[in-house]
Amino acid sequence: MLAIIVWVAVLTISVILFRNVSGSLSLLKPNLNSLIFYYSLFVSCYIGSLLIALDIDHYYMINKLDHEVYRYIGFGAVSFVMIMLPLSMFIVSKLAGFNAKKEFNHYLKKPVENTFTEKNEFYLIFLGLSLISMLAVAYTLLKTSQVPLFALLKGNLSDLGMLRIDAARNFHGHVLIRNIFAIALTPLLSLIAYVYTVKTRQLKWGLLFLPLFACAVLISVYDLSKSPIIFYIIMFIFVQLYVGKLVLNRRRINLYVISGATLIILMYVFIQGVNDLGSFLSYSSGPIGRLILAQIAPTFLHLNIFGESIPFLHGSSLPSILIGWFDIEQVRSARLVMANAFPNRIEDGTGGVLNTLFIAEAYANFGYLGILFGTIYVGVLIQILYIVFIRLPKNPVFLCLFIYFSINIPRTLVGGFADFLFNPIWIFITCLFAGILLFIRIRLDLFSFFFKKKARNEA
C-alpha cells in the first residue's frame, strides 16, 4: 500500500514538473520532453517499477534477483529520477528565462523558412550526402553475412533470433559507416528532403526524397528490430505536425495507436512466433511485458549485481575516447549483466546486452553518487538542447535535427548513460549540418560583400 501511495505522489509531482518544462504534455502537441515523460519514464519504467515493488511482476528477469531488497531500492531509484530529472530541467528553464508553454506554442505556429532554396549549391551538397548514405545502406547489407529480413522473406524462421544478434554484433564492415551514414544519416536526410519537397514543391526534391525514404525504411527493418521502424514513423508524424501538414486529434491518435499495436503484434507473430496466446497477451510477457517491464527490469539487476556480485566499474563503461587516456579497457555494464544473469544466452549466441534506464549504467560505474549526479547532468543537458532548438531559426535542417533528437534522446534514456557523455553520431550529425549551413552562409555573405564593393568602385 505504501508503494502505491508513493507512486501516485511521485507521478503527480513529475507530471506538474514535466508540464512546466515541456510546454505541453498533450498528446496532440508532442515534443521532446513529453516523449521523455510518456515513453522513457512512465510507460517504459515507472509502471513496471511499481509491479516489481509490489512483487506482482511475474517477470523472468526479476526472478534473477539474489536480494529481494533491491525491489524496493530499484523502485526508490526510479522514483528519484521521476522527480529529479524534470526538477533539473525546471531549474535550467528558470535560469534561461524560458517560458516553455509560450515558446513551444510559438514554435509550432511559426512557418518553416525556405533556407537556401534558391541556391543550387546547397542542393548539390545535399545530393552528395544522400548518395553517400544510400551507398552506406547498400554497404551495410553487403557486409552483413545473413540479412535477417531476407531470411524472413525466404521463410527461414527458425534462426531469426540468432541472425538478429549476429547482424548486430558480427558486422563484417566498418561499424561507423553503418551506424553513422546508414542507420543515423539516411532517415534524417529523408526527413529534410521531405520538408523541402513540401515547402518548395520542386520536382528535384521530390525525386530525391523517394529513394531516401525507401532506404530509410530498409535500414530500419533489415535486422528485424521492432523499434527503429516505429520511431521512424513517429518522426514522420512529428515532421508533418511541425510543418503544419497535420493536425492531431483524438481520432487520429487512436488510429495511430491501433495501427502501431497491430504492427508490433504482426512483427512478434512473424519474427518470434506465438505458440501460447495466453502468454502473448499477459502483462508480464509478449508485447505488453516488452513495453512495461523489459526496459526497467535490467535496472534492478544492475543494482542487485554491481557492488554485490561484480565490483563497481569506476568508469570502465564510459566512452573509449574518454577512458582511453587512462589506459582503461572499455566494458559495457549491460553486457556484464547479461553474462551474469543469462550466461547460457551468451554461450549460444542469442544474448546481446540488457539496455535499460540510464541510471543503471551510472550506478554500475559510480554507485549511488552516479545516480544522483548522472540524473542532474542528463536533465540539464536535455533542457539546454530543448531550449536551443526552439530558439533556433525554424528552417528544414534545424527542424529535422530537432525532431531527430526529440526521438533519439528518449530512446537513449532507456539505453545507457555513456551516450550522454560522448555520442559520436550526435556530434557528427550536428557538426555536419551546422557546418554546411555556416559554410554556405559565409560564402553568400562574402559574395554579397565583394559584389557591393565592386559596384561602389564602378560608381
N, C-alpha and C positions, 0 to 999 in steps of 0.2 A: 504493500500500500504506500509506503514511504517513497519508493522508487517512482510510482505513478505521480504522486504529488510533486516531486522534484522535476520529473519530466515535463509536466504541464507548466510549472512555473518557469522553468528554463526556456521552454518553447515560446511562451508568451513574451518574455523579455527579448529573446532572439528575434521574434517577428517584429517587435517595435524598433529594435536597432537596425535590422536589415531594411525595413521600410524607409527609415530615415536616410540611410547611406546609399540606397539604390534609386530612390525617387519614386519607385513603384514596385509593388510585389504582385500587381495584377498580371494574370496570365495573358491578358490582352495586350500588355505592353512589356514583353520580356526583355531582359537586359542581363549584363554580365553578373551583377550581384544577385538578382532574383534567381538566376540559374544556379548560382553557388548555393543559395539557401534551399531551393526546392530539390535540386538533383544531388549536389555534392554532400549536403548535410542532412536534410530532413529525410528524404526517401532512402538514400544510399547508406546512411549511418545511424540516424537517431531513432528511427522506428526499430531497427534491428537491435540497437543497444538496449532499448527497454525490454525487448523479448529475452535478450540474453541475461539481463539483470534479474528478470523475473523467473529465469530458468524454465522458460516455455518455448525456447527457440527450436529445440529438437534438430539442431544443425550439426552436420557431420564434422565440421571444422572445430566447433566449440567442444565437441567430445574429446578433443586432443588436449584440452586444458589439464595441466597437472595440479593446479592450485585453484580451487573454486573462488577464492577471494578476488581473483582477477576479473570475475564477472562484474563486481561492484567497482573495482578500481578502473576498469575499462569504461564503464558507464559514467563514472565521475570525470574521466579524462575527456570523453566526447562531450559531456555537458559543459565542461570548461571551454572547449572550442566553440560551442554554440553561442557562448556569450562573449568570450574574449576576442574572437575573430572580428565580429561586427563592431565591438567596442573600440578596437584599434582603428578600424576603418572610420568610425564616427569621429574619433579624435583628429585624424588626418583631415577629414572634411571641415571640421571647425577651424583648424589651423590654416587651411587653404581658402576659407570663406566660400565653401562650395555648398550651394543650395541644390541638393540632388533633384528634388521634385521639379523645381523651376527650370534648371538647366537641362535635365533629361527630356522633359516635355518639349522644350525649345528645340533640342537636337532632333527629336522625332519629326517636328513640323518643318524644320529647315530644309530647303531644297538642296539637291546634290549639285555641286559645282561641276561644270564641264571642263575640268582641268586638262589643258594641252590637247584638246580635241582637234584644234586646227593645225597642230604641229605633227607632221608625219614622222618626225624623229622619234617621238615617244612611242608611236605605234610600231615602228621598226624594232626598237629595243624590246618592246613587249612581245613582239612576234618571235624574236630570237630566244627570249626566255621561255616562251611557250614551246618552241621546238625542242629546246634542251629538256624541259620537263617531260614532254611526251616521249622523247627518246629514253629518258630515265625510267619511265614506266615500262617500256619495251625491254630495257636492260634488266630491270628487276625480275620480269617474267622469265627472261632467258637464263638468268643466274640462279633461279630457284629450281632445284633439281626436279621436284614434282610439285606443280602448282595445285593446291587443294581444290580450287574452283574447277579446274579442268578435270581433276579426278572425280569430282561430284557429277559433272556433266557426262562423264563416261559411265557413271553408275557404280563406281568403286566406293562404296560407303563404309567398308569395314575398317579402313586405316585412316579415316579423316582426322581423328584426334591426334594421331602421331604425325601426320603430314602437316597439320597446323603448327605444332611445336617445331617441327623440322624447318618449316618455311621461315619461322621467326628466329630460331637460334642457329641454324646451319646454312645461312645465306652464303652463297659462294662468290658473291661480288663485293664491291666496296659499300660498306654499310651507310656511309654518309651520302653517297649518290642515291641510294634507295630512300633513306629517311628524310633527307632534305629536298632533293629535286623531284622525287616521285611522290612520296606519301604526303609531304607537307606543302610543297610549292604548287603541285598540279591543281588540287581543289581550290586553293587561294586564287590562282590565276584564272580559273574558270569563273569564279565569283566576280572578279574585277572585269573580265571580258563581258559578263552578263550585264553588269551595271552600265558599262559603256555602250553596249548594244541597246539597252532600254533608253538611255539618255540621248544618244546621238542618232539612233535608227539608221546607222551606216551599215551597209552590207558587209564590209570588211571585218567589222567587229562580230557580226553575227556568224560569219563563216569561220572565224577563229574560235568563237565560243563553243560551237558544236563538237569539234574533236577534243577540245579541252574537257568538256562535260563528260564525253564518253570515256576518256582516260581517267578522269577523276572518279567516276563510278567504278571502273575496272580496278583501280588501285585500292579502292575502299573495300572491295569484296574478294580480291584474288586469294587471300589466305583464309577466307570464310569466317573472319572475325565479325561479330554481330554489331558491335558498337560503331565502327567507322562510318558505315553507310547511313546509320540512323543519325549520327551527328552531322554528316554532310547534308542530309535532307533538312535538318534543323537550321543549318547555316543558310540554306537557300530560303527558308521561311523568314529568317531574320533579314536577309537582303531585300526581299520583296516588301517586308514591313517597313524597313528603314528608308527605302526609296519611294515609298508611297504607292506601290503597286498592289498592296494587300492591306486590308483592314480586318483584324481578327475579331471574331465574335464567339459566343458560346457554341454556336452550331459548328463553326469551323474547328474550334478547339476539340470538341467531341469527335469530329470526323478524323482529325489528326491522331488523337489518342487511340481510337478504334483501329485506324489503319496501321499505326505503329505497333500496337499489340498483336494484330494479325500477322504483320511481317515478322515480328520476333517469334511468334508461335510456329510459323512456317519454317523459319530458319532452324529452330530447335528440332522440328519434326524431320526435316530433310537432312540436316547435318549431324545431329546427335541421335536421332531416332527416339521414339516414345513407345516404351513397352508397357509401362504402368501408368494409366491415365490418372489414377488417384494421386500418385506421387507427383505427376507432372503438374497437377492443379493445386498441390499443397503449398501453404505459405512458406514452408521450410525447404522446398526443393523446386525444381523446374524454374521457369522464368521469374516467378514471384520471389523465390528464395535467392535467385541470382541478383535480383534488384535490391532487396532489403537486407540481405544477410551476407552475401558473398563479398561485398566490398568492405564491410566493417569487421567481420569475424577475424581476419588476419591481424587487425589492430590488437585484439585481445590476446592473440597468440604471441605477438611481439612483446607485449607487456609480461606475458607468462614466461617467455623463453629468455629474453635478454636480461642479464643480471641474475638469472637463476641457473638455466642450463648452459647459456652461452655468455661470455663476458661482453660488456659494452664495447662497441666498435671504435669509439673515440675518434670518429671522423673517417673511418675506412670506407664508408659507403658514399662519401661525398664525391663530387665530380673529379675525375682524374686530373683535370687541369689545375685543380686547387691543391690536391694532396700529393701530386707528382713531385712538387718541390721538396717534400719531406720524405721521399722515397718510401711511400706507403702504398701497398698493393690494394687496389680497389676491390671491394666485395659488396654485393647488394644484400641488404638485410632481408628483402623479400625472398631472395633465393635461399638464404640460410634457413629461413622459417619453413620454406617448402621442404628443404632437405631434412630438417629436424622433425617436422610433423608428418610428412609423407615421403619417406625415403624410397619406397617402392616405385613411386612415380618418377623419381629422378633416375632410377635404375632402368625402367622400361622405356624411358624417353618421352613420356606423356606429361611430365611435370615441368613447368616453367618457373614463374615467380608468383608469389602471393601479394600482389599490389593491394594497397589499402589506403586509408586516410593518412595524410602527410605526417601527422604527429607520430605515427608508428616508427617511421624511419628516423625522425628526430630523436625519439626516445631510445631507439636501438643504438644511437651514437652517443648521446649525452644524458640519458636518463630523464628524470622529470624536469630538469632545467631545459632540456631540449624541447619538451612540450611547451613550456612557458614562453621562452624566447622565440621558438620557432613559430608559434601561433601569432605572436605580436608582429614578427618580421613579415610573415606572409600577408597578414591583414593590411599592414602599412603599404607593402608593395602593390597589392591588388588595387587598393583605393587610389594610389597615386596614378596607376595606369588608367583606371576608370576616369578620373578627373581629366587627365591629359588628353585622352581620346575624345571625350565630349567637348573639350575646348579647342581641339584642332579643327582646321577647315574640313567641311564635310564634302571632300572630293571622293571619287571612286576608290582610290588607293587607300586613303586613311580610313574610309568607311569599311572596306573589306578587311583591313587589318584589325579594326575594332571588332568586327564580327568574328574573325579568326580567333582572337584572344578571348572573346566572350564565350566561345565554345570550348577552347582548349584549356583555359585556366580551370574551369570546373572539373574537367576530366583529369587534369594533373593533380588537383587537390586530393583525389582518391587514387593517385598513382605513386606518390612519393614526395619527399621533401627536397631531394638533391636538385631537381629541375628548377626549383625556385631560387637556388643559389647561382647556378650557371646552366643555362639551357642554350646550347649552340644553335639549335634550329630557330628558336625565337630571336636570338641575337642576329643570326644571319639574315632572316627574312626582314626584320625591321631595318637593319642597316642597308640591305639591298634596295628596298623600295624608297627609303628616305634618301639614299644616295642618288638614285635615278632622278627623283624629283628635284633634289638640290642641284644636280649637275645640269639638268635642262633649264632650271630657273636661272642659274648663273650664266649659262650660255645666252639665254634670252636677254638678261639684263646687260651683259657685255655688248651684245649685238645692238641693243637699243641705245646704249651709251655712245658707241662709236658711230652709229648712224646719225645720231643727233649732233655729235661733234663735227662730223663731216659736213652736215647740212649747214651748220653755223659758219664753218670756214668758207664754204662756197658762197654763202650770202655776203 
